[in-house]
Amino acid sequence: MKRTVLVVLLGALACAPAAAAKGPHAILTTPRETVEPGKPWQVTVELNEFRHAPMPALIGRRGDRTVGARVDKTPAIMPGAAEFRFTMVFPTDGRWKLRMFAGKRRFAFPAIQVGGPAMPQDYVAFPLGSEAAREGAGGIYTTDEAPAVPAVPVSAPPARDSDGGNGAWILPLLGVVVAGAGVAALRRRRWRPAPRPPTGAARPPHRG
C-alpha cells in the first residue's frame, strides 16, 4: 500500500526543504474511528532515524487536565525504526492537545476532538525547535484509502508551545510518570527499620 507524506507549509515557503527534510521524526498512526470519552484509544508511534530510540511518553492536555498513556514496545515494520503502542483514556469530551517526549526531544501532534464525529489522522512530526520543524517539515500521513469519517482539521504545530512553554508540559509529564514511583518509595521508607548503633560503640559518659 502506497503511502504519501503531505507536507504542511508555513505560508507558502519552504516547500522543497520540507519535502526533503531528514533527521529524527515520529509517525503517529491512529485507528480509523472516532475517539470517545471513557473508552481506550490506542495508537502507535514509529520513531525513525534515532541513533538509540528512547522509550517515549505521550500525554494529552485540555485546560488544566492532563492524561497519561500506557506505552508498550511493539515490532516495527520499517527496518531501523522503533515502534510503540500507546493506550489513552480521555475522561471528557472536547479538544485535547497531544505532546510526546522522546528523551530530550519533544513532538507536537495535532489536537484530537474527543466525543465528536471527526476522527484523527496519521501524522508525521519532527522535534519542536529542530531545523526540519523550522523549515515546515512534517504533516498529515495518508494512505490511498479515503477515510469514512470526516477528518479533524490540522494545522502545523508551533515551534514553541503556545500554552506556557516547556514547563507547562514537562511538569504534568513528570507528575504522570513519577507518581507511582513516589508512592512505592514512600511505602518502602515506612517499612524500613530504624538504624541500630554499631556493636561496641562508645557510650556517652555518665553525668552525675
Summary of the structure (lengths in Angstrom):
residues: 208
radius of gyration: 22.9
end to end distance: 92.6
largest distance: 94.1
contacts: 548
relative contact order: 0.20
helix: 17%
strand: 35%
